[in-house]
Amino acid sequence: MSMVTRKSRLGRILDVVGKHAVRSQNGLASLLRREGVDVTQSTLSRDIRHLGLVKVRGCYQVPGMLPAAPPDEDLRRALAQFVIRTGISGNIVMIKTSPGNAHSVGVVLDAAAWPEMLGTVAGDDTIFVLLRDGRFGKRVLTRIRELSA
């Protein structure tokens, strides 16, 4: 394998991440090796940090190329179809869904990127939405209920 410059290696990393669903550093290293770039785990880790790659739904992504927030209609459809009931406790909103659908609703909520929410944790039929502050609970709960009606 030939030596490549750092700039070239960074470019190839971006190409690979743009073309493939890369779930791990090992997977990325393997794909790079196929393209003739041999890189150590520590170098790859530094490169990922330097490029600002983030994991979205388990795959590395370039931040500027993240998918846009879903339109309200997509969010409304997911909430209306799967949400059974909701509740709030402090800075956590609980959303109960039909069995097996919490993850799907959690993904759509995370993608909506509401400023009041830090993120979601989804099980089989329950989602916990962590809020930035407990004061946002009623506002978020009202919006979820309106969209799921």
DAFENDA-V280362 format. One record per run of one state. SS is the DSSP state (alpha for helix, beta for strand, coil for the rest). FROM is the first residue (numbers start at 0). TO is the last residue. If there is no record, write none. Layout:
[[SS;FROM;TO] [SS;FROM;TO]]
This chain:
[[coil;0;4] [alpha;5;18] [coil;19;23] [alpha;24;33] [coil;34;39] [alpha;40;50] [coil;51;52] [beta;53;55] [coil;56;57] [beta;58;60] [coil;61;61] [alpha;62;64] [coil;65;70] [alpha;71;81] [beta;82;88] [coil;89;90] [beta;91;96] [coil;97;100] [alpha;101;111] [coil;112;115] [beta;116;121] [coil;122;124] [beta;125;130] [coil;131;132] [alpha;133;147] [coil;148;148]]
